Amino acid sequence: MYPNLTSLGIHEPKQIERYSIRQEAHKDVLKIYFRKQKGELFAKSVKFKYPRQVKSVRVNSSSQNYKEVTEINRNLTLVIDELNKITKPVEVGEIDVKQKILSDLRHLEKVVSGKIAEIEADLEKLK
């Protein structure tokens, strides 16, 4: 049903909760977040990197000057289409920016405190 996600090794696409995309140098980074399972402190996530496609585009029709531009990888667009069917993302205009920032901040606090607890537990094992 989701051949592009399956090709990435995701065999239970219904467990996908959300995803994010960011650009890093000449790559697009796709991060897929799964629903938190019972007993887990944090939800699992996986990260995939896709190289951006480079194209030469004529600057204007009257000159012979070309400019290199990058665009999203075709495979990534196919994966995003499948992810959108699963997650049904909210349109950007509908998101309350302040609420999103607060939500991201709370998530970051949870991640950092969880990591600190993990490191402290490792330190306790060394005593």
C-alpha positions in Angstrom: 0.0 0.0 0.0 3.0 2.3 0.7 5.7 1.0 -1.6 8.1 4.0 -1.0 7.9 3.7 2.8 8.3 0.0 2.6 11.5 0.4 0.5 12.9 2.5 3.4 12.3 -0.4 5.7 9.1 0.9 7.3 6.8 -2.1 7.5 4.2 -0.6 9.8 3.3 2.8 8.3 0.2 3.1 10.5 2.5 3.6 13.5 3.8 6.9 11.9 2.7 9.9 13.9 4.4 12.8 12.1 7.4 13.8 10.1 9.7 16.8 9.5 11.9 17.9 6.7 14.9 20.2 6.8 17.6 21.2 4.4 21.3 20.6 5.4 23.9 21.8 2.9 23.1 19.9 -0.3 20.8 17.3 1.3 17.2 17.2 2.5 16.8 15.4 5.9 13.5 13.6 6.5 12.8 12.5 10.0 9.8 10.2 10.7 8.4 10.0 14.2 6.4 6.9 15.3 3.7 6.7 18.0 5.1 6.1 21.4 4.6 2.5 22.5 3.5 1.5 26.0 6.4 1.6 28.4 8.6 3.8 26.2 9.9 7.0 27.5 10.3 8.6 24.1 8.7 7.9 20.7 11.1 6.3 18.2 12.2 8.1 15.1 14.3 7.4 12.0 16.2 9.8 9.8 16.9 9.6 6.0 19.1 11.9 3.9 18.4 12.6 0.3 20.8 14.5 -2.0 19.3 17.5 -3.7 19.1 17.4 -7.5 21.2 20.1 -9.2 19.9 21.6 -12.4 21.2 24.4 -14.7 18.7 27.0 -15.5 19.0 29.9 -18.0 19.1 33.2 -16.1 17.0 34.9 -18.8 15.9 34.2 -22.3 18.2 36.8 -23.9 21.5 35.6 -22.5 23.5 32.5 -22.5 24.1 32.6 -18.7 23.1 29.7 -16.6 22.6 29.4 -12.9 22.7 26.1 -10.9 19.7 25.5 -8.7 18.8 22.7 -6.4 15.5 21.0 -5.9 14.0 18.2 -3.9 14.8 14.6 -4.8 12.0 12.9 -6.8 12.1 9.9 -4.4 11.6 12.1 -1.5 8.5 13.7 -3.0 7.0 10.2 -3.4 7.8 9.4 0.2 6.2 12.7 1.3 3.1 12.0 -0.7 2.7 8.7 1.2 3.5 10.3 4.5 0.8 13.0 3.9 -1.8 10.2 3.3 -0.9 8.7 6.7 -0.4 11.8 8.8 -2.9 14.2 7.2 -0.8 17.2 8.1 -2.4 20.6 9.0 -1.9 23.4 6.5 0.9 25.8 7.5 -1.5 28.7 7.7 -3.7 26.9 10.3 -0.8 26.4 12.7 -0.6 28.8 15.6 3.1 29.7 15.5 3.4 30.5 19.2 1.7 27.2 20.1 4.1 25.3 17.8 7.1 27.0 19.4 5.9 26.1 22.9 5.2 22.5 21.8 8.7 22.2 20.3 10.2 23.7 23.5 8.4 21.2 25.7 9.5 18.3 23.5 13.1 19.5 23.7 12.8 19.7 27.5 11.6 16.1 27.6 14.4 14.9 25.3 17.1 16.7 27.3 15.9 15.6 30.7 15.6 12.0 29.4 19.2 12.1 28.1 20.4 13.6 31.4 18.7 10.8 33.3 20.3 8.2 30.9 23.8 9.6 31.4 23.3 9.8 35.2 22.3 6.2 35.2 25.4 5.3 33.3 27.5 7.2 35.8 25.9 5.3 38.7 26.9 2.0 37.0 30.5 3.1 37.0 30.7 3.6 40.8 
